[in-house]
Amino acid sequence: MTHLPHPVLISERKENVIYLTLNRPDVLNALNKSLLFEIKKELETIQNNPEIQAVIITGAGNKAFSAGADIQYLNQASPLQVRELANLAVYVNHLIENLNKISIALINGFALGGGLELAESCMFRIAASTAKIGHPEVRIGAVSGWGGTTRLPRLIGKSRAAEMLLTGKMIDANEGLQIGLVNRVTDSENLSSEGEKLLQQILQNSPIAVNLTWDAVHRGLDLPIDESARLGADYFGLVATTEDFRTGTKAFLKKRKAKFQNR
């Protein structure tokens, strides 16, 4: 009897949300070329599907979101192969960040190195109280080269990021919450429901306004303050051309809940 290999990525759709589960629990969901390529394919499909409003990413099992890059592969790979893997990971993380969909990482255990970089590319990170997160790359003679040196300082500030990146220390979920790396901390059994609760709080708003707000935040970080503020003003004017804007303002004046149509 032939046994088919387990998929390295599980994709499930529930209404307008895609749930992606990193499925290599025997190696703490370590990220190799095969898994990254599957994530890439799924994200490209999600990006081109207007019916999908959000993606939630987590890891299989109860030990890890992802322990990072597959160290066994890195130890045997040539410098060119290491760089190719890093470029694939950078592309995947860029896709997540620019999906124009809500993205939430449910950190159910270890999120280290490349695994944390994957989570950092999401809009939000919700962690189980038992989770451990960190960038231990320097401890194996490596660099946080999948976006960590770029995103982590933007999330928690240069000084705190430098401490994490240069010491390689792990922190727990509560410290992650305190420094702004994690949005919420909850018990392991409530992780999915907490993610869905946050998602529903966002999805009740105008999808157009949500997307433009995220774009203004994301792009605005790389602009001078006056240009960033003008970008926000431009988007304010742009959103005023939509039916959702008229619906929302009218509902406010009439003291009723708005029903947005994404138009």
C-alpha positions as CSV (number, residue, x, y, z in Angstrom):
1,M,0.0,0.0,0.0
2,T,1.4,3.4,-1.0
3,H,1.3,6.1,1.6
4,L,1.1,9.7,0.3
5,P,3.4,12.2,2.0
6,H,1.8,14.6,4.5
7,P,1.4,18.1,3.0
8,V,3.9,20.5,4.4
9,L,1.2,23.2,4.4
10,I,-2.5,22.8,5.2
11,S,-4.9,25.3,3.7
12,E,-8.5,25.5,4.9
13,R,-11.2,28.0,3.9
14,K,-13.9,29.0,6.3
15,E,-16.3,31.5,4.6
16,N,-14.1,34.4,3.6
17,V,-11.0,33.4,5.7
18,I,-8.1,31.2,4.7
19,Y,-6.3,29.3,7.5
20,L,-2.8,28.2,6.7
21,T,-1.1,25.7,9.0
22,L,2.7,25.0,8.8
23,N,2.7,21.2,8.9
24,R,6.2,19.9,9.8
25,P,5.6,19.3,13.5
26,D,8.3,16.7,13.7
27,V,10.9,19.4,13.1
28,L,9.0,22.2,14.9
29,N,7.5,23.4,11.6
30,A,11.0,24.5,10.4
31,L,10.9,26.4,7.1
32,N,12.5,24.7,4.1
33,K,12.3,25.5,0.4
34,S,9.4,23.2,-0.1
35,L,7.3,24.7,2.7
36,L,8.1,28.3,1.7
37,F,7.2,27.5,-1.9
38,E,3.8,26.1,-0.9
39,I,3.2,29.3,1.2
40,K,4.1,31.4,-1.8
41,K,1.6,29.6,-4.0
42,E,-1.2,29.9,-1.5
43,L,-0.6,33.6,-0.9
44,E,-0.6,34.3,-4.6
45,T,-3.9,32.5,-4.9
46,I,-5.3,34.4,-1.9
47,Q,-4.0,37.7,-3.3
48,N,-6.0,37.2,-6.5
49,N,-9.2,36.1,-4.9
50,P,-11.5,39.1,-4.0
51,E,-13.7,36.9,-1.9
52,I,-11.0,36.2,0.6
53,Q,-10.8,38.9,3.3
54,A,-8.2,37.5,5.7
55,V,-5.5,34.9,6.2
56,I,-4.7,33.3,9.6
57,I,-1.3,31.5,9.9
58,T,-0.3,29.0,12.7
59,G,1.8,25.9,13.2
60,A,0.8,22.3,13.5
61,G,1.1,20.6,16.9
62,N,1.3,22.4,20.3
63,K,5.1,23.0,20.4
64,A,5.8,25.5,17.7
65,F,4.6,28.1,15.3
66,S,7.9,27.7,13.5
67,A,11.4,27.2,14.9
68,G,12.8,29.0,11.9
69,A,14.9,27.9,9.0
70,D,15.7,24.3,8.6
71,I,19.2,24.2,10.2
72,Q,20.1,20.8,8.8
73,Y,19.7,22.2,5.3
74,L,21.6,25.4,6.0
75,N,24.5,23.4,7.4
76,Q,24.9,21.5,4.1
77,A,23.9,24.2,1.7
78,S,26.2,26.4,-0.4
79,P,26.3,30.1,0.2
80,L,24.4,30.6,-3.1
81,Q,21.7,28.1,-1.9
82,V,21.4,29.9,1.4
83,R,20.9,33.2,-0.4
84,E,18.3,31.7,-2.7
85,L,16.4,30.4,0.3
86,A,16.6,33.8,2.0
87,N,15.3,35.5,-1.2
88,L,12.4,33.1,-1.4
89,A,11.6,33.8,2.3
90,V,11.8,37.6,1.8
91,Y,9.4,37.3,-1.1
92,V,7.0,35.3,0.9
93,N,7.1,37.7,3.8
94,H,6.7,40.7,1.4
95,L,3.6,38.9,0.0
96,I,2.0,38.6,3.4
97,E,2.7,42.2,4.2
98,N,1.2,43.5,1.0
99,L,-1.8,41.1,0.5
100,N,-4.4,43.8,1.0
101,K,-6.0,41.2,3.3
102,I,-6.1,41.0,7.1
103,S,-3.2,38.7,8.2
104,I,-2.9,37.3,11.7
105,A,-0.2,35.0,13.1
106,L,-1.3,32.7,15.9
107,I,1.9,31.9,17.8
108,N,1.2,28.6,19.5
109,G,4.7,27.8,20.7
110,F,8.2,28.6,19.6
111,A,8.5,31.3,17.0
112,L,12.2,31.7,16.3
113,G,14.4,33.2,13.6
114,G,12.7,32.8,10.2
115,G,9.5,31.6,12.0
116,L,9.3,34.9,13.9
117,E,10.1,36.8,10.7
118,L,7.1,35.2,9.1
119,A,5.0,36.3,12.0
120,E,6.5,39.8,11.9
121,S,5.2,40.2,8.4
122,C,1.6,39.7,9.5
123,M,-0.5,42.7,10.6
124,F,-1.1,41.1,14.0
125,R,0.5,38.5,16.3
126,I,-1.5,36.7,18.9
127,A,0.5,34.4,21.2
128,A,-0.2,31.6,23.6
129,S,0.9,32.4,27.1
130,T,3.4,29.5,26.8
131,A,5.0,30.8,23.5
132,K,8.7,31.6,23.3
133,I,9.9,34.1,20.7
134,G,13.3,35.3,19.6
135,H,16.0,35.8,16.9
136,P,18.7,33.3,17.8
137,E,20.5,33.6,14.4
138,V,23.7,35.1,15.8
139,R,24.1,32.1,18.1
140,I,24.7,29.9,15.1
141,G,26.8,32.4,13.3
142,A,24.0,33.7,11.1
143,V,22.1,36.9,10.4
144,S,18.4,37.6,10.7
145,G,18.2,37.8,6.9
146,W,14.6,37.1,6.1
147,G,13.3,40.6,7.1
148,G,14.0,40.6,10.8
149,T,16.6,43.3,10.7
150,T,14.0,45.4,8.8
151,R,10.7,44.7,10.5
152,L,11.6,44.1,14.1
153,P,13.0,47.7,14.6
154,R,9.9,49.1,13.0
155,L,7.7,47.0,15.4
156,I,9.5,47.5,18.7
157,G,12.1,50.3,18.1
158,K,15.8,50.2,17.2
159,S,17.3,49.7,20.7
160,R,15.0,46.8,21.8
161,A,15.4,45.2,18.4
162,A,19.2,45.4,18.5
163,E,19.2,43.8,21.9
164,M,17.1,40.8,20.7
165,L,19.0,40.5,17.4
166,L,22.5,40.8,18.9
167,T,22.0,38.7,22.0
168,G,19.9,36.0,20.4
169,K,17.8,35.7,23.6
170,M,14.3,34.3,23.7
171,I,11.5,36.2,25.4
172,D,8.2,34.9,26.6
173,A,4.8,36.0,25.3
174,N,4.1,38.5,28.0
175,E,7.4,40.3,27.4
176,G,6.5,40.3,23.7
177,L,3.3,42.0,24.6
178,Q,5.0,44.6,26.8
179,I,7.4,45.6,24.0
180,G,4.8,45.7,21.3
181,L,5.9,42.7,19.3
182,V,2.8,40.7,20.3
183,N,-0.7,42.2,20.1
184,R,-2.5,39.8,22.5
185,V,-1.7,36.9,24.8
186,T,-4.1,34.2,25.7
187,D,-4.3,30.6,26.8
188,S,-3.4,28.0,24.2
189,E,-6.9,26.6,24.0
190,N,-8.3,30.1,23.3
191,L,-5.7,31.1,20.6
192,S,-8.0,30.5,17.6
193,S,-11.0,32.2,19.1
194,E,-8.9,35.2,20.1
195,G,-7.7,35.5,16.6
196,E,-11.2,35.2,15.2
197,K,-12.5,37.8,17.7
198,L,-9.9,40.3,16.6
199,L,-10.6,39.5,12.9
200,Q,-14.4,40.1,13.4
201,Q,-13.7,43.4,15.1
202,I,-11.9,44.5,11.9
203,L,-14.2,43.0,9.3
204,Q,-17.2,44.8,10.7
205,N,-15.7,48.0,9.3
206,S,-15.5,49.1,5.6
207,P,-13.0,46.8,3.8
208,I,-11.9,49.8,1.6
209,A,-11.2,51.9,4.7
210,V,-9.4,49.1,6.4
211,N,-7.1,48.5,3.4
212,L,-6.3,52.1,2.9
213,T,-5.6,52.6,6.6
214,W,-3.2,49.7,6.6
215,D,-1.5,51.0,3.4
216,A,-1.1,54.4,5.0
217,V,0.4,52.9,8.1
218,H,2.7,50.5,6.2
219,R,3.9,53.0,3.6
220,G,3.9,55.9,5.9
221,L,6.6,54.4,8.1
222,D,9.1,54.9,5.3
223,L,8.1,58.5,4.5
224,P,9.0,61.8,6.2
225,I,6.4,62.8,8.7
226,D,4.9,65.5,6.5
227,E,4.7,63.2,3.5
228,S,3.2,60.4,5.6
229,A,0.5,62.8,6.9
230,R,-0.3,63.9,3.4
231,L,-0.6,60.3,2.3
232,G,-3.2,59.9,5.1
233,A,-5.0,63.0,3.9
234,D,-5.0,61.8,0.3
235,Y,-6.5,58.5,1.4
236,F,-9.1,60.4,3.4
237,G,-10.2,62.2,0.3
238,L,-10.0,59.0,-1.8
239,V,-12.3,57.0,0.6
240,A,-14.8,59.9,0.5
241,T,-15.5,58.8,-3.1
242,T,-16.9,55.4,-2.0
243,E,-20.4,54.3,-1.2
244,D,-19.1,52.9,2.1
245,F,-18.1,56.4,3.2
246,R,-21.6,57.7,2.5
247,T,-23.2,54.7,4.2
248,G,-21.0,55.0,7.3
249,T,-21.4,58.7,7.8
250,K,-25.2,58.5,7.2
251,A,-25.4,55.6,9.7
252,F,-23.5,57.6,12.3
253,L,-25.8,60.5,11.9
254,K,-28.9,58.3,12.3
255,K,-27.3,56.4,15.2
256,R,-27.5,53.0,13.6
257,K,-25.0,50.3,12.6
258,A,-23.5,50.7,9.1
259,K,-23.8,47.9,6.6
260,F,-20.8,48.2,4.3
261,Q,-20.8,46.8,0.8
262,N,-17.1,47.2,-0.1
263,R,-18.0,49.8,-2.8
